[in-house]
């Protein structure tokens, strides 16, 4: 059984990742692929508990190192329980955030540095790397305004509070943004950068184009080969 394909989505809060993952999963399903969709933090029962701890505003006392360790605790669980088994079974895995988020937010935003994050990745995940990363970077201000608005609305409607990161200052997000750009340049083979003020359909087109090229390169079974951009 050939190994599956591991695709990650990255970007600032409010960059539209979640919508794009849903669209891509639907596009794949139409073509007979049955992708496993997951997210970090979260995606396993243990991970969802870690997520609550990390994202609730009331957790504001969490030290940066604790935050970093919890992100990798979550990832260890997800890799062992979801990602590696799915890849071993030949599936496509679509993951909302992975280690690039940790490098951007904890390495850049919290200023813990890339080296530490990459060393921890090696310890926790070994050689596991995404085959393709879609990095969505719409203009910083627009994406933050969207994330803050969305989370306030979600808190009102569901009582679920996942606002801790959105309460960070703009300087924090500028560092995250810069680190994402640095990762994009350093890993230009793996990371496809989708930036600018694009609408949902325009981003989706770029996502599908990048994924189609990768799937063809990996020689998926011919019956499953995506053909063109129709059906978006
Ligand atoms: P997510 O739910 O994907 O946020 P959004 O839908 O707004 O993009 O992620 C939750 C938050 O966790 C987000 O602010 C980024 C942060 N995060 C890190 O700081 N480090 C990490 O390693 C990961 C995976 C997420």
py3Dmol code that shows the C-alpha trace and the ligand (Angstrom):
import py3Dmol

protein = """\
ATOM      1  CA  UNK A   1       0.000   0.000   0.000  1.00  0.00           C
ATOM      2  CA  UNK A   2       1.631   3.312  -1.034  1.00  0.00           C
ATOM      3  CA  UNK A   3       1.792   5.932   1.677  1.00  0.00           C
ATOM      4  CA  UNK A   4      -1.000   8.530   1.589  1.00  0.00           C
ATOM      5  CA  UNK A   5      -0.584  12.259   1.068  1.00  0.00           C
ATOM      6  CA  UNK A   6      -0.278  14.712   3.930  1.00  0.00           C
ATOM      7  CA  UNK A   7      -1.594  18.216   3.180  1.00  0.00           C
ATOM      8  CA  UNK A   8      -1.604  21.002   5.758  1.00  0.00           C
ATOM      9  CA  UNK A   9      -3.288  24.406   5.822  1.00  0.00           C
ATOM     10  CA  UNK A  10      -1.604  27.310   7.521  1.00  0.00           C
ATOM     11  CA  UNK A  11      -2.270  30.992   8.046  1.00  0.00           C
ATOM     12  CA  UNK A  12      -3.260  33.635  10.521  1.00  0.00           C
ATOM     13  CA  UNK A  13      -6.468  33.436  12.490  1.00  0.00           C
ATOM     14  CA  UNK A  14      -9.281  34.491  10.145  1.00  0.00           C
ATOM     15  CA  UNK A  15      -7.371  33.666   6.961  1.00  0.00           C
ATOM     16  CA  UNK A  16     -10.168  31.404   5.731  1.00  0.00           C
ATOM     17  CA  UNK A  17      -8.437  28.027   6.193  1.00  0.00           C
ATOM     18  CA  UNK A  18     -11.465  26.244   7.537  1.00  0.00           C
ATOM     19  CA  UNK A  19     -13.660  27.197   4.572  1.00  0.00           C
ATOM     20  CA  UNK A  20     -10.946  26.135   2.133  1.00  0.00           C
ATOM     21  CA  UNK A  21     -10.429  22.767   3.818  1.00  0.00           C
ATOM     22  CA  UNK A  22     -14.149  22.053   3.585  1.00  0.00           C
ATOM     23  CA  UNK A  23     -14.186  23.005  -0.104  1.00  0.00           C
ATOM     24  CA  UNK A  24     -11.117  20.902  -0.873  1.00  0.00           C
ATOM     25  CA  UNK A  25     -12.505  17.889   1.022  1.00  0.00           C
ATOM     26  CA  UNK A  26     -15.756  18.134  -0.972  1.00  0.00           C
ATOM     27  CA  UNK A  27     -13.781  18.435  -4.213  1.00  0.00           C
ATOM     28  CA  UNK A  28     -11.796  15.311  -3.341  1.00  0.00           C
ATOM     29  CA  UNK A  29     -14.881  13.359  -2.321  1.00  0.00           C
ATOM     30  CA  UNK A  30     -16.413  14.045  -5.731  1.00  0.00           C
ATOM     31  CA  UNK A  31     -13.343  12.420  -7.242  1.00  0.00           C
ATOM     32  CA  UNK A  32     -13.547   9.272  -5.195  1.00  0.00           C
ATOM     33  CA  UNK A  33     -10.916  10.233  -2.639  1.00  0.00           C
ATOM     34  CA  UNK A  34     -11.958   9.974   0.983  1.00  0.00           C
ATOM     35  CA  UNK A  35      -9.746  12.451   2.833  1.00  0.00           C
ATOM     36  CA  UNK A  36      -9.279  12.404   6.590  1.00  0.00           C
ATOM     37  CA  UNK A  37      -9.872  15.939   7.854  1.00  0.00           C
ATOM     38  CA  UNK A  38      -8.376  16.941  11.182  1.00  0.00           C
ATOM     39  CA  UNK A  39      -7.165  20.014  13.056  1.00  0.00           C
ATOM     40  CA  UNK A  40      -4.570  21.125  15.569  1.00  0.00           C
ATOM     41  CA  UNK A  41      -4.856  21.747  18.376  1.00  0.00           C
ATOM     42  CA  UNK A  42      -7.645  19.170  18.642  1.00  0.00           C
ATOM     43  CA  UNK A  43      -8.617  16.327  16.342  1.00  0.00           C
ATOM     44  CA  UNK A  44      -8.500  13.608  19.022  1.00  0.00           C
ATOM     45  CA  UNK A  45     -10.402  13.325  22.308  1.00  0.00           C
ATOM     46  CA  UNK A  46      -7.232  14.122  24.254  1.00  0.00           C
ATOM     47  CA  UNK A  47      -6.352  16.892  21.800  1.00  0.00           C
ATOM     48  CA  UNK A  48      -9.732  18.576  22.185  1.00  0.00           C
ATOM     49  CA  UNK A  49      -9.130  18.779  25.937  1.00  0.00           C
ATOM     50  CA  UNK A  50      -5.713  20.283  25.302  1.00  0.00           C
ATOM     51  CA  UNK A  51      -7.334  22.705  22.840  1.00  0.00           C
ATOM     52  CA  UNK A  52      -9.767  23.969  25.456  1.00  0.00           C
ATOM     53  CA  UNK A  53      -6.915  24.521  27.872  1.00  0.00           C
ATOM     54  CA  UNK A  54      -4.935  26.428  25.237  1.00  0.00           C
ATOM     55  CA  UNK A  55      -7.617  28.607  23.706  1.00  0.00           C
ATOM     56  CA  UNK A  56      -9.870  29.703  26.566  1.00  0.00           C
ATOM     57  CA  UNK A  57      -9.288  33.318  27.532  1.00  0.00           C
ATOM     58  CA  UNK A  58      -9.228  32.256  31.165  1.00  0.00           C
ATOM     59  CA  UNK A  59      -5.949  30.414  30.478  1.00  0.00           C
ATOM     60  CA  UNK A  60      -4.127  33.738  30.158  1.00  0.00           C
ATOM     61  CA  UNK A  61      -1.513  32.701  32.721  1.00  0.00           C
ATOM     62  CA  UNK A  62      -0.086  29.924  30.538  1.00  0.00           C
ATOM     63  CA  UNK A  63       3.664  30.442  30.139  1.00  0.00           C
ATOM     64  CA  UNK A  64       5.055  30.438  26.592  1.00  0.00           C
ATOM     65  CA  UNK A  65       7.017  27.217  27.231  1.00  0.00           C
ATOM     66  CA  UNK A  66       3.890  25.525  28.574  1.00  0.00           C
ATOM     67  CA  UNK A  67       2.016  26.636  25.496  1.00  0.00           C
ATOM     68  CA  UNK A  68       4.764  25.218  23.272  1.00  0.00           C
ATOM     69  CA  UNK A  69       4.823  21.911  25.145  1.00  0.00           C
ATOM     70  CA  UNK A  70       1.028  21.614  24.994  1.00  0.00           C
ATOM     71  CA  UNK A  71       1.033  22.204  21.226  1.00  0.00           C
ATOM     72  CA  UNK A  72       3.456  19.318  20.846  1.00  0.00           C
ATOM     73  CA  UNK A  73       1.570  17.151  23.341  1.00  0.00           C
ATOM     74  CA  UNK A  74      -1.489  17.640  21.162  1.00  0.00           C
ATOM     75  CA  UNK A  75       0.534  16.897  18.027  1.00  0.00           C
ATOM     76  CA  UNK A  76       2.060  13.724  19.465  1.00  0.00           C
ATOM     77  CA  UNK A  77      -1.424  12.386  20.100  1.00  0.00           C
ATOM     78  CA  UNK A  78      -2.699  13.399  16.645  1.00  0.00           C
ATOM     79  CA  UNK A  79       0.281  11.913  14.812  1.00  0.00           C
ATOM     80  CA  UNK A  80      -0.012   8.583  16.668  1.00  0.00           C
ATOM     81  CA  UNK A  81      -3.777   8.310  16.673  1.00  0.00           C
ATOM     82  CA  UNK A  82      -4.881   9.895  13.386  1.00  0.00           C
ATOM     83  CA  UNK A  83      -2.215  11.070  10.946  1.00  0.00           C
ATOM     84  CA  UNK A  84       0.253   8.184  10.763  1.00  0.00           C
ATOM     85  CA  UNK A  85      -2.421   5.454  10.655  1.00  0.00           C
ATOM     86  CA  UNK A  86      -4.289   7.310   7.883  1.00  0.00           C
ATOM     87  CA  UNK A  87      -1.118   7.801   5.831  1.00  0.00           C
ATOM     88  CA  UNK A  88      -0.170   4.158   6.337  1.00  0.00           C
ATOM     89  CA  UNK A  89      -3.606   3.212   4.989  1.00  0.00           C
ATOM     90  CA  UNK A  90      -2.876   5.252   1.844  1.00  0.00           C
ATOM     91  CA  UNK A  91      -5.311   8.074   2.637  1.00  0.00           C
ATOM     92  CA  UNK A  92      -5.118  11.787   1.969  1.00  0.00           C
ATOM     93  CA  UNK A  93      -4.909  13.721   5.261  1.00  0.00           C
ATOM     94  CA  UNK A  94      -6.040  17.357   5.353  1.00  0.00           C
ATOM     95  CA  UNK A  95      -4.820  18.993   8.541  1.00  0.00           C
ATOM     96  CA  UNK A  96      -5.830  22.475   9.736  1.00  0.00           C
ATOM     97  CA  UNK A  97      -2.486  23.698  11.154  1.00  0.00           C
ATOM     98  CA  UNK A  98       0.670  21.693  11.948  1.00  0.00           C
ATOM     99  CA  UNK A  99       4.221  22.494  13.065  1.00  0.00           C
ATOM    100  CA  UNK A 100       4.461  25.630  10.888  1.00  0.00           C
ATOM    101  CA  UNK A 101       1.831  27.131  13.220  1.00  0.00           C
ATOM    102  CA  UNK A 102       4.027  26.381  16.208  1.00  0.00           C
ATOM    103  CA  UNK A 103       7.036  27.900  14.509  1.00  0.00           C
ATOM    104  CA  UNK A 104       5.033  31.011  13.536  1.00  0.00           C
ATOM    105  CA  UNK A 105       3.089  31.526  16.799  1.00  0.00           C
ATOM    106  CA  UNK A 106       5.412  30.177  19.507  1.00  0.00           C
ATOM    107  CA  UNK A 107       8.680  30.576  17.610  1.00  0.00           C
ATOM    108  CA  UNK A 108       7.802  33.963  16.088  1.00  0.00           C
ATOM    109  CA  UNK A 109       4.884  35.426  18.049  1.00  0.00           C
ATOM    110  CA  UNK A 110       6.141  34.333  21.491  1.00  0.00           C
ATOM    111  CA  UNK A 111       9.744  34.788  20.383  1.00  0.00           C
ATOM    112  CA  UNK A 112      10.888  31.308  21.420  1.00  0.00           C
ATOM    113  CA  UNK A 113      12.730  30.965  18.109  1.00  0.00           C
ATOM    114  CA  UNK A 114      12.563  28.488  15.254  1.00  0.00           C
ATOM    115  CA  UNK A 115      15.407  26.247  16.430  1.00  0.00           C
ATOM    116  CA  UNK A 116      13.635  25.033  19.534  1.00  0.00           C
ATOM    117  CA  UNK A 117      10.412  24.362  17.644  1.00  0.00           C
ATOM    118  CA  UNK A 118      12.165  22.448  14.873  1.00  0.00           C
ATOM    119  CA  UNK A 119      14.138  20.397  17.407  1.00  0.00           C
ATOM    120  CA  UNK A 120      10.937  19.466  19.228  1.00  0.00           C
ATOM    121  CA  UNK A 121       9.306  18.564  15.938  1.00  0.00           C
ATOM    122  CA  UNK A 122      12.118  16.126  15.243  1.00  0.00           C
ATOM    123  CA  UNK A 123      11.726  14.524  18.673  1.00  0.00           C
ATOM    124  CA  UNK A 124       7.925  14.288  18.561  1.00  0.00           C
ATOM    125  CA  UNK A 125       7.200  13.733  14.863  1.00  0.00           C
ATOM    126  CA  UNK A 126      10.495  12.317  13.543  1.00  0.00           C
ATOM    127  CA  UNK A 127      10.714  12.730   9.783  1.00  0.00           C
ATOM    128  CA  UNK A 128       7.011  13.362   9.289  1.00  0.00           C
ATOM    129  CA  UNK A 129       6.558  16.454   7.111  1.00  0.00           C
ATOM    130  CA  UNK A 130       3.614  17.588   5.043  1.00  0.00           C
ATOM    131  CA  UNK A 131       3.866  16.754   1.326  1.00  0.00           C
ATOM    132  CA  UNK A 132       2.199  20.080   0.619  1.00  0.00           C
ATOM    133  CA  UNK A 133       1.333  23.112   2.735  1.00  0.00           C
ATOM    134  CA  UNK A 134      -1.144  25.749   1.628  1.00  0.00           C
ATOM    135  CA  UNK A 135      -0.213  28.972   3.392  1.00  0.00           C
ATOM    136  CA  UNK A 136      -3.039  31.514   3.265  1.00  0.00           C
ATOM    137  CA  UNK A 137      -1.828  35.022   3.972  1.00  0.00           C
ATOM    138  CA  UNK A 138      -4.480  37.627   3.208  1.00  0.00           C
ATOM    139  CA  UNK A 139      -3.678  41.161   4.412  1.00  0.00           C
ATOM    140  CA  UNK A 140      -2.936  41.117   8.157  1.00  0.00           C
ATOM    141  CA  UNK A 141      -5.559  43.668   9.216  1.00  0.00           C
ATOM    142  CA  UNK A 142      -8.418  42.077   7.303  1.00  0.00           C
ATOM    143  CA  UNK A 143      -7.689  38.638   8.619  1.00  0.00           C
ATOM    144  CA  UNK A 144      -7.441  39.771  12.255  1.00  0.00           C
ATOM    145  CA  UNK A 145     -10.652  41.782  12.085  1.00  0.00           C
ATOM    146  CA  UNK A 146     -12.436  38.711  10.718  1.00  0.00           C
ATOM    147  CA  UNK A 147     -11.053  36.384  13.401  1.00  0.00           C
ATOM    148  CA  UNK A 148     -11.914  38.712  16.275  1.00  0.00           C
ATOM    149  CA  UNK A 149     -15.422  39.312  14.999  1.00  0.00           C
ATOM    150  CA  UNK A 150     -16.044  35.614  14.368  1.00  0.00           C
ATOM    151  CA  UNK A 151     -14.882  34.521  17.799  1.00  0.00           C
ATOM    152  CA  UNK A 152     -16.933  37.141  19.590  1.00  0.00           C
ATOM    153  CA  UNK A 153     -19.992  35.972  17.672  1.00  0.00           C
ATOM    154  CA  UNK A 154     -19.226  32.304  18.407  1.00  0.00           C
ATOM    155  CA  UNK A 155     -18.800  33.110  22.106  1.00  0.00           C
ATOM    156  CA  UNK A 156     -22.217  34.805  22.142  1.00  0.00           C
ATOM    157  CA  UNK A 157     -23.961  32.014  20.245  1.00  0.00           C
ATOM    158  CA  UNK A 158     -22.394  28.903  21.732  1.00  0.00           C
ATOM    159  CA  UNK A 159     -20.893  30.119  24.970  1.00  0.00           C
ATOM    160  CA  UNK A 160     -17.608  28.634  23.704  1.00  0.00           C
ATOM    161  CA  UNK A 161     -14.712  30.966  24.330  1.00  0.00           C
ATOM    162  CA  UNK A 162     -11.658  30.415  22.078  1.00  0.00           C
ATOM    163  CA  UNK A 163     -10.423  33.988  22.179  1.00  0.00           C
ATOM    164  CA  UNK A 164      -7.097  33.808  23.936  1.00  0.00           C
ATOM    165  CA  UNK A 165      -4.950  34.200  20.819  1.00  0.00           C
ATOM    166  CA  UNK A 166      -7.217  36.808  19.219  1.00  0.00           C
ATOM    167  CA  UNK A 167      -6.664  39.023  22.264  1.00  0.00           C
ATOM    168  CA  UNK A 168      -2.974  39.298  21.434  1.00  0.00           C
ATOM    169  CA  UNK A 169      -1.696  42.663  20.270  1.00  0.00           C
ATOM    170  CA  UNK A 170      -0.960  43.532  16.670  1.00  0.00           C
ATOM    171  CA  UNK A 171       2.818  43.344  17.283  1.00  0.00           C
ATOM    172  CA  UNK A 172       2.420  39.658  18.168  1.00  0.00           C
ATOM    173  CA  UNK A 173       0.579  39.009  14.901  1.00  0.00           C
ATOM    174  CA  UNK A 174       3.167  40.929  12.880  1.00  0.00           C
ATOM    175  CA  UNK A 175       5.823  38.579  14.244  1.00  0.00           C
ATOM    176  CA  UNK A 176       3.639  35.568  13.378  1.00  0.00           C
ATOM    177  CA  UNK A 177       3.112  36.973   9.885  1.00  0.00           C
ATOM    178  CA  UNK A 178       6.839  37.562   9.343  1.00  0.00           C
ATOM    179  CA  UNK A 179       7.716  34.085  10.533  1.00  0.00           C
ATOM    180  CA  UNK A 180       5.162  32.543   8.194  1.00  0.00           C
ATOM    181  CA  UNK A 181       6.728  34.432   5.310  1.00  0.00           C
ATOM    182  CA  UNK A 182      10.184  33.235   6.352  1.00  0.00           C
ATOM    183  CA  UNK A 183       8.958  29.621   6.477  1.00  0.00           C
ATOM    184  CA  UNK A 184       7.416  30.073   3.016  1.00  0.00           C
ATOM    185  CA  UNK A 185      10.743  31.251   1.572  1.00  0.00           C
ATOM    186  CA  UNK A 186      12.808  28.619   3.345  1.00  0.00           C
ATOM    187  CA  UNK A 187      10.496  25.726   2.400  1.00  0.00           C
ATOM    188  CA  UNK A 188       9.490  26.887  -1.042  1.00  0.00           C
ATOM    189  CA  UNK A 189       9.273  23.321  -2.381  1.00  0.00           C
ATOM    190  CA  UNK A 190       6.675  22.302   0.158  1.00  0.00           C
ATOM    191  CA  UNK A 191       4.837  25.556   0.900  1.00  0.00           C
ATOM    192  CA  UNK A 192       2.522  27.214  -1.611  1.00  0.00           C
ATOM    193  CA  UNK A 193       1.891  30.802  -0.570  1.00  0.00           C
ATOM    194  CA  UNK A 194      -1.543  32.203  -1.410  1.00  0.00           C
ATOM    195  CA  UNK A 195      -1.628  35.891  -0.568  1.00  0.00           C
ATOM    196  CA  UNK A 196      -3.407  39.115  -1.372  1.00  0.00           C
ATOM    197  CA  UNK A 197      -6.986  40.209  -1.199  1.00  0.00           C
ATOM    198  CA  UNK A 198      -8.601  37.236  -2.930  1.00  0.00           C
ATOM    199  CA  UNK A 199     -12.172  36.062  -2.581  1.00  0.00           C
ATOM    200  CA  UNK A 200     -13.096  32.545  -1.458  1.00  0.00           C
ATOM    201  CA  UNK A 201     -13.435  31.219  -5.022  1.00  0.00           C
ATOM    202  CA  UNK A 202     -10.103  32.660  -6.123  1.00  0.00           C
ATOM    203  CA  UNK A 203      -8.286  31.106  -3.159  1.00  0.00           C
ATOM    204  CA  UNK A 204     -10.063  27.813  -3.783  1.00  0.00           C
ATOM    205  CA  UNK A 205      -8.904  27.773  -7.396  1.00  0.00           C
ATOM    206  CA  UNK A 206      -5.290  28.192  -6.309  1.00  0.00           C
ATOM    207  CA  UNK A 207      -5.656  25.504  -3.654  1.00  0.00           C
ATOM    208  CA  UNK A 208      -7.081  23.008  -6.139  1.00  0.00           C
ATOM    209  CA  UNK A 209      -4.402  23.835  -8.701  1.00  0.00           C
ATOM    210  CA  UNK A 210      -1.601  23.206  -6.188  1.00  0.00           C
ATOM    211  CA  UNK A 211      -3.198  20.001  -4.936  1.00  0.00           C
ATOM    212  CA  UNK A 212      -3.912  18.669  -8.436  1.00  0.00           C
ATOM    213  CA  UNK A 213      -0.285  19.128  -9.420  1.00  0.00           C
ATOM    214  CA  UNK A 214       0.865  17.290  -6.299  1.00  0.00           C
ATOM    215  CA  UNK A 215      -1.610  14.442  -6.687  1.00  0.00           C
ATOM    216  CA  UNK A 216      -0.558  13.942 -10.302  1.00  0.00           C
ATOM    217  CA  UNK A 217       3.084  14.018  -9.269  1.00  0.00           C
ATOM    218  CA  UNK A 218       2.434  11.332  -6.689  1.00  0.00           C
ATOM    219  CA  UNK A 219       0.715   9.200  -9.360  1.00  0.00           C
ATOM    220  CA  UNK A 220      -2.528   8.498  -7.586  1.00  0.00           C
ATOM    221  CA  UNK A 221      -4.467   5.559  -9.066  1.00  0.00           C
ATOM    222  CA  UNK A 222      -5.649   6.719 -12.497  1.00  0.00           C
ATOM    223  CA  UNK A 223      -9.341   6.358 -11.640  1.00  0.00           C
ATOM    224  CA  UNK A 224      -8.824   8.827  -8.805  1.00  0.00           C
ATOM    225  CA  UNK A 225      -6.848  11.395 -10.714  1.00  0.00           C
ATOM    226  CA  UNK A 226      -8.407  14.840 -10.424  1.00  0.00           C
ATOM    227  CA  UNK A 227      -9.098  16.277 -13.840  1.00  0.00           C
ATOM    228  CA  UNK A 228      -9.209  20.026 -14.217  1.00  0.00           C
ATOM    229  CA  UNK A 229     -10.818  22.547 -11.928  1.00  0.00           C
ATOM    230  CA  UNK A 230     -14.439  21.789 -12.722  1.00  0.00           C
ATOM    231  CA  UNK A 231     -16.866  21.229  -9.897  1.00  0.00           C
ATOM    232  CA  UNK A 232     -15.323  23.688  -7.450  1.00  0.00           C
TER     233      UNK A 232
END
"""
ligand_1 = """\
25
LIG
P -7.445 27.566 14.941
O -8.651 27.025 15.589
O -6.986 26.913 13.702
O -7.722 29.108 14.702
P -8.365 29.827 13.466
O -9.529 29.010 13.024
O -8.752 31.154 14.064
O -7.290 29.948 12.456
O -6.200 27.604 15.927
C -6.338 28.080 17.199
C -5.213 28.974 17.633
O -4.084 28.208 18.065
C -4.722 29.948 16.601
O -4.776 31.237 17.168
C -3.270 29.562 16.389
C -2.908 28.831 17.640
N -1.834 27.811 17.466
C -0.567 28.065 17.958
O -0.321 29.133 18.552
N 0.414 27.115 17.818
C 0.169 25.926 17.197
O 1.083 25.073 17.091
C -1.145 25.671 16.683
C -1.448 24.359 16.020
C -2.133 26.646 16.835
"""
view = py3Dmol.view(width=600, height=400)
view.addModel(protein, "pdb")
view.setStyle({"model": 0}, {"cartoon": {"style": "trace"}})
view.addModel(ligand_1, "xyz")
view.setStyle({"model": 1}, {"stick": {}})
view.zoomTo()
view.show()
